[in-house]
């Protein structure tokens, strides 16, 4: 969507890239001032408020994503990159079949004014309007959609 002054899709894409980058980093907090306070401003209450304000812009807005360790992220990314699948749409059902990647794989499914009614062979979480996080656990899956 373009409002004439700002490309909303590009802005959202940049924000998601930033979220991904932050997912692979950690925040270093120097706790010396809190452990050895020199004045009242060094207390945890004040320090945590400062930390919260500094990180607030980078918090993930959608809470559909689970936490993962670096090695779990690495495994999920490798599985996603190795993923090869076929898809076929028949009426309100999407039939998916994937290659023999070990374990579950995740991807985002965007629909066009449709919601997920049910899924066989995996699970899903709604991230935002018309966007779902799909966890495909089996080699074959069927997603049944419904129009709004």
matplotlib code that plots the C-alpha trace (Angstrom):
import matplotlib.pyplot as plt

x = [0.0, 1.3, -0.1, 1.7, 4.4, 5.6, 5.6, 4.0, 5.1, 8.8, 8.5, 7.1, 9.8, 12.5, 11.0, 10.8, 14.4, 15.4, 13.4, 15.3, 18.6, 17.8, 16.8, 20.4, 21.9, 21.9, 21.9, 24.9, 24.0, 26.7, 25.3, 28.2, 26.3, 23.3, 25.4, 27.6, 25.3, 26.9, 23.7, 19.9, 19.8, 21.8, 19.0, 17.5, 14.1, 15.7, 18.2, 15.5, 13.3, 16.2, 16.9, 13.2, 13.0, 16.2, 14.9, 11.2, 11.4, 12.8, 10.3, 8.5, 4.9, 3.5, 3.7, 3.2, 6.9, 8.4, 11.8, 14.6, 18.3, 20.9, 21.4, 17.6, 17.5, 20.3, 18.6, 15.3, 16.9, 18.8, 15.6, 13.8, 16.6, 16.7, 12.9, 11.5, 7.7, 4.8, 1.5, -1.9, -5.1, -8.4, -11.4, -10.8, -8.0, -4.3, -2.4, 1.3, 3.9, 7.5, 10.8, 12.3, 13.6, 13.9, 11.6, 9.1, 9.5, 8.0, 7.0, 4.6, 1.4, -0.3, -3.9, -6.1, -9.1, -9.3, -8.7, -7.5, -10.3, -8.3, -5.0, -4.0, -0.3, 0.8, -0.4, -0.7, -0.8, -2.3, 0.4, -1.7, -4.5, -4.1, -0.7, -0.2, 2.8, 2.6, 4.4, 4.4, 5.1, 4.3, 5.5, 2.0, -0.4, -3.8, -4.8, -8.5, -9.4, -12.6, -13.5, -14.2]
y = [0.0, 3.5, 6.6, 8.9, 9.9, 6.5, 3.0, 1.0, -2.4, -1.3, 0.1, -3.2, -5.2, -3.0, -3.4, -7.2, -7.3, -5.3, -7.7, -10.6, -9.0, -8.2, -11.9, -12.9, -10.3, -9.9, -6.8, -6.1, -4.3, -3.0, -3.9, -2.4, 0.8, -1.3, -3.7, -0.9, 2.2, 5.6, 7.6, 7.1, 7.2, 4.0, 1.9, -0.9, 0.9, 3.9, 1.8, -0.6, 2.3, 3.7, 0.3, -0.2, 3.2, 2.5, -0.9, -0.1, 0.8, -2.6, -4.8, -7.3, -6.1, -9.5, -12.0, -15.0, -15.8, -18.1, -17.5, -19.7, -20.2, -19.4, -23.1, -23.5, -20.4, -21.8, -25.2, -23.6, -21.3, -24.2, -26.3, -23.4, -22.8, -26.6, -26.7, -27.7, -28.0, -28.3, -26.6, -26.9, -24.9, -26.6, -24.4, -23.4, -25.9, -25.5, -28.9, -28.8, -31.5, -31.0, -32.8, -35.0, -32.1, -33.5, -32.1, -29.2, -26.2, -22.7, -20.1, -17.2, -17.7, -14.5, -14.8, -12.4, -11.6, -15.2, -16.8, -20.2, -22.5, -25.6, -27.4, -31.0, -31.9, -28.9, -25.9, -22.2, -18.9, -15.6, -12.9, -10.1, -9.5, -12.0, -13.3, -16.6, -18.4, -22.0, -24.9, -27.8, -30.9, -33.7, -34.3, -33.4, -30.8, -29.4, -25.8, -25.0, -21.4, -19.4, -16.0, -13.1]
z = [0.0, -0.9, 0.8, -1.5, 0.9, 2.2, 0.8, 3.6, 2.2, 2.0, 5.5, 6.9, 5.1, 6.6, 10.0, 9.7, 8.5, 11.6, 13.8, 12.3, 12.8, 16.4, 16.8, 16.1, 18.5, 22.2, 24.2, 26.5, 29.7, 32.0, 35.4, 37.4, 38.2, 39.4, 41.5, 42.9, 42.9, 43.4, 43.6, 43.5, 39.7, 39.6, 41.2, 39.1, 38.8, 37.0, 35.0, 33.8, 32.6, 30.6, 29.1, 28.3, 26.5, 24.5, 23.3, 23.0, 19.3, 18.5, 20.3, 18.1, 17.7, 16.8, 19.6, 17.4, 17.3, 20.0, 21.5, 20.2, 20.9, 18.3, 17.4, 17.1, 14.8, 12.8, 12.4, 11.4, 8.8, 7.3, 7.1, 5.5, 2.9, 2.1, 1.8, -1.5, -1.8, -4.1, -3.6, -5.2, -4.6, -4.9, -4.1, -0.4, 0.3, -0.2, -0.5, 0.4, 0.0, 1.0, 0.5, 3.3, 5.4, 8.9, 11.5, 11.3, 9.0, 9.4, 6.9, 6.7, 4.6, 3.3, 2.2, 0.4, 2.6, 3.8, 7.1, 8.1, 9.2, 9.9, 9.1, 8.8, 9.0, 11.1, 13.0, 12.5, 14.4, 13.2, 13.1, 11.6, 9.2, 6.3, 7.6, 9.4, 10.8, 9.5, 11.2, 8.8, 10.9, 8.3, 4.7, 3.5, 4.8, 3.9, 4.9, 4.7, 4.2, 4.7, 3.2, 5.6]

ax = plt.figure().add_subplot(projection="3d")
ax.plot(x, y, z, "-o")
ax.set_aspect("equal")
plt.show()
